[in-house]
Amino acid sequence: AHTHTHTARIMLSFTRAARRLELSATRQLQTRAAVLNQRKRAQQGPKKKREVPSNISIPGPTPIAESLRSSVSPKQVTDANGKAWWLRSAVCLERYPRIIPEKTDLEKQFEGLADRLYTENSRLTSAEIREEAEAKKAAEKEKGKEGSPDMLSSVAFGFEQEDAFVAADRVTEADRTNDTKSLNRCLAEKLYFVVRNKNSDEWMFPACPMDEQETLRKAAERALADVVGESYEVYFFSNCPNACMTSAAEGSKTFFFRSVIVGGNAPISSNKVSDYQWVTKAELEKQVSPSYWESIKRFIY
């Protein structure tokens, strides 16, 4: 057994030595091949550039969305059928709700049940503590003793403070006067910014055609800035549009971007549009054309 173990160790040592020699020989061959290739390139001289015929043009690097534009007209793209389309960007500017909506009947019933269970299983309320304190004070007064004024005043003060709280009115002055240019209306609903086009007299989102060297997102920002200027602080959700509206009659494709107002409430004065409004979803559906609503309703919620 000892002889077999010794023999196995010797064979393992020979195997490892042969492997090291093989790796060393491989590295030497690779190094020699690299040196020969370097000498060959030095003898051949610098590599000549391939000449391109004058009738062939090589396209250079293009910016984002530049591949969508036609080389003939930067404001158009051509589809697979060879039809050219004008590109436009539009902005859906939103104002989020500022208060919670009114409770439904089911929510009111559940709230009443929860309040009743809480009252039955909770400690005494401030009103019940006050009633007990007044009863105790009356009983002690009959016996010729006065109750603790500090405790009674603190209880009464807490009860008066609770009664003094009055919730703000959910209906604002803009709601009463139906001021659709004010952001301080329909506080429990989301509002959408729409403008009236000077040419067609139709209500729509702010939009404009794309210019050269301009992305869809940049065109959308420019369309909104032309109308609102610095009146609002706006946040765009994404560089990717949310929907596309195709108009075969005009030969145009309009890409819609969602954005939200995060600050500002100054009045808008722009010569780009004839009028503007802040409307709810129900009002928006009635305000715009049916074909326009079909294109935007997928992201209006």
N, C-alpha and C positions, 0 to 999 in steps of 0.2 A: 504494500500500500504506500509506503514511504517512497519507493522508487517511482511509482506511477505519479505521485504528486510532484516530485522533483522534475520529472520529464515534462509534465504539463506546464510548470512554471517556465522552463527553458523555452518551450514552444511559444508561449505567450510573449516572452521577451523578444524572440526572433520576429514575431508577427508585428509588434509595435515598432521595432527598428526598421523593418521593411516599409511600413506605412510612412514613417518619417522620411525615409529616402525618396519615396514616391512623391510626397508633397514637395520636398525640396527640388526635385527634378522638374516638377510641373511649374513651380515659381520661376525657376531659371529659364525655362522655355518661354513663358509669358513675358518675362523681362526682355529676353533677346528679341522676341517678335516685335515688342513695342519700340525697341531701339532701331530695328531695321525699318519699320514703318516711318519713324521720324526721319531717318536718313533719306528714305525714298521721297518723302514730301519736300525735304530741303533741296534735293536735286531737281525736282520738277519745278520749283519756284512757286510764287503766289498763284492761287487759283483764279482763273479769269471768270468774270461775271458773264452770265449768259445774256446775250443780246436779245431784246424783245422787239419784234417787228413794230413799226410805227402805227400800223392799223389795229393793233391789239392794245386795249387799255386794261390796266391792273387796278381793281378796286382797292382803295385804302381802308383803314379802320373807320368804322361807323359808330356814332354814339348810340345810346339806348333808344330803341324804337325807330332808329333811322332805317333799319331794314324793312320797315313797314311802308316807307315812303317810296314813291316812284321816282326814278332818276330824271323823268321828264318834268313832272310837277311835284314839288316837295309836299304840297298840301293834299295830295291824292294817293290812293293805293289801288292796286289792280288785283281783282280776285282771280280764281282759277278759270273763270269763264271769259276773262279779258275785260270785264266791266270796271271802270274807274269810279272810285267813291271819294267824296270829300270827307275829311275827318274833323270832328268837333268834340269838344269836352264841355260837360255840364256839371254843376255842383248842387248837391242836395244838402243845404245848410239846415241844421236842426237845433231846436232849443229843447232840452230835456225838461220833464215835469219838475216843478219846484215844491209841490206838496203831494201827499198821498191822495189817491182818489177816494170818493165817497164809498162807504161800506155798502155791500149788497144786503138784501134781506136776510140771506143765510148767514152772512158774517155778523149782522146785528143780533140775530137769534143766538148764535154761538157765543157772542160777547156777553149777552145777558145771562146765559147759562153759566159761563165761566165766572162772572161777577157774583152770582148767587152762591156758587160752590165756594168761592173764595171767602165770602162773608160768613158762611156757615162754619167754615173750618179755620178761620183766622182769629186773631185776637180782636179786642175791642177797638172800634174806630175812635177818632177824636171826638166825634159827636156823642158817642156812647160814654166816653170817659167824662165829657163835660156834663152830661146828664147825671151820671153817678156822683160827680163832685158837687153839683148843685143840690142834689137830694141829700148828700151827706152834710153840706153846709146848712140846709134848712133844718135837718134833724138836730145838729149841734146848737143851732140858734135857739131852738125851742128849749134846750137844756141850759142855755145861758153861756154857751161857748161859741167862739168864732172859729171858722176853718182857717186853714193856711192860705193867706192872700197870694203868696208867691206862686203856689201851685195852681191856684185858680186862674191867676192872670196869665201864666205861661200857657195853660191849656186854652184859655179864651183867645190869646194872641195867635196860637197856631191854627185854631179853628177859623178866626177871622181872615188870616192870610190865605187859607185854603178857599174860602168863599170869595176872596177878592180877585182871584185869577179869572180872566176872561179871554177866551181864545180869539185870535184874529179872524176877521171876516174872510171867507173863502172866495167871495165875489169882490173883485176889484173895481175901481172906477172905470178902467178900460173895458171891463165886461159890461158895465151898465151903459156905457156910451158906444159900445161895439167899435172900439178903436183898434182896427186890424193892423195898424202900423206900430203898435206898442207890444213890447215883449212881456208886459205885465198883465197878460190876459190868459184865460184858460190855464190856470196854474197847475191843475191836476193832469193836463194832457201835454203831449209832445206837439210842438209847433214846427212848421216848415216854411222856409223863406221862398216866396215866388215873386216873379217880376212880370210886368206886361211888356211884350215886345213892341217896339215902336212901329215896325214895318207891318207885322201881321195882326197886331192888337190882340194877341193870344197870351194867356198866362202860362208861364213855364219856369223852370229853374234857370239861374244865370248860366249862360253858355257863350262860347266863342269858337271860331275855327282855329285850327292849329297853324302856327307859323313855322318857318324853316328853323331847323336845329332846335326844335322844342318837343319835349315829351308830352304825353297825354296829361300827366299830373301837373306839369308846369302850365299847360294851357288852361287847366281847371282853376289853378290858383289865380291866373291872370283874369279869367272870366269873373271870378268873385271879387277880386280887387278893383276891377273897373266899375263895379256897382257900389260896393260898401266902403271902399277906400280904407280908412283907418278907424271906422266907426266900431268895428267888432274885432275881438281876438278869436281866431278860428283855429281849430285843430282838425287835420285830415286823418282819417283812420288808416289809409293804406295808399300805396303807389299803384295798386291794381284797381281798375274800375269795377263797380258792382253790377252794372247792366249796360246793355248796348241797344240803342234804338235805330232801326234801319228805315230810311225814307227813300223808297224807290222813285217817287216823283221828283224829289230834290237831288237824288243821287248822293246822299250823305249818310254817314254813320256817326251817331252821337254816343259818347261814352260817359256814363254817370259816375261821379265820385261822391261818397258820403263824407260829411264833415259836421262838426258840432261847435257851437259858440261857447267859449269859455270865459269871455269878459267883454265889457263894453256895452253901452246902451245909448249911443249918440244917434240922433236922427240922420237919415241917409239923404243925400242930395247928389244925384247923378244924372248926367245928360244922356247916358247910355240906354236908359229905360224910361218909359212914361209913367210907371207907377210900381209900387211894391206892397206886399202884404205878408203878415205872419198868420198862417192858417193851420187848423187842425187837420187830421187825416180825413175826416168826413167832409170838411170844407174843401180840401184839396181835390178830392174826387169830383166834386161838382165844379170846381174852378177851372180845371184843365180839360182839354179835349179827350174824348173817349180813347182815341188811338194813343195819345200821350200817356194816359193813365194805365193802359194795358202794358206799356213798356216799363213804367216805374213802380207799379204796385208790388212787384216781387221783393223790393227792399224797403217798402214803406210799411212800418209796423209800430 
